[in-house]
Amino acid sequence: MNSQSNEKHIFEVSVVLYQDYRRRYPVFEAHEYVCGYSQSVEGAEKLMHDELSKDYMQPVYCFYIREKSMEINFHDWWGEGRLSERVYDAEGVLVDERLISWEDEYIGRDPETIRFECGDIVEAYFPYQNQVILGFVMETPPTKEQLRPWIGQGRRDVSEDSYMFMKDDKGGHDHQDALYIFKPHFPIPKPTIERLKRQYRHYLEQYADRYFHKPLTDDERKWLKAHNVDIEQ
């Protein structure tokens, strides 16, 4: 979708604010609020930068600009109504974007737009839960090359533009939208880093090739070699 003004589309600006004064890992609260609408990306970005000048009681975590259709039921706006989506950091700098709608076929990402690798420690923002949770990346979004053989063979939507994410709160794993994964914002205690490394090592040793029935990736093999783990394929 382009940024041309269109009376049938609208760009919604949302700010995500920290709600937990402690902001301690593995979980802290963050709440999202709609702060304005515009008929163009440029207008929405101006609204976002105007928000940066406001004195919020809580610090800003990030911003979202979501292009939405005005011709659907209001309750569908969160998912199917999205025509494009952009995420910005607390300073208003673009972090990532997805310029296709939920109605378009998802064809994968260019490798350079995949911001994290398997094993990276990251934060995942869960808007429905009003939480940010620390964990690690188990799998990355598929690339265009990986999906090329399947293009046109059944609908693949933007739900596949996600990272498989293992939570550090013993809550299992999620397939989390790529625009909702962030690098850690705060120093991570050394015991937490070591615990996450052990969890990722356990995942690779026990599940990566058995449970998910897939060969290990080059990144996973590299991580295992660096941590002296030997897995026979």
Secondary structure, DSSP 8 states (H G I E B T S, - for coil): ------TTEEEEEEEEEE--SS--TTEEEEEEEEEEEESSHHHHHHHHHHHHTS--SS-EEEEEEEEEESSS-GGGTTTTTEEEEEEE-TTS-EEEEE-S-TTS----B-GGG----TT-EEEEEETTTTEEEEEEEEE---BHHHHGGGTTSS---GGGSEEEEEESSS--EEEEEGGGEE--SS---HHHHHHHHHHHHHHHHHTTTTTS-----HHHHHHHHHTT-----
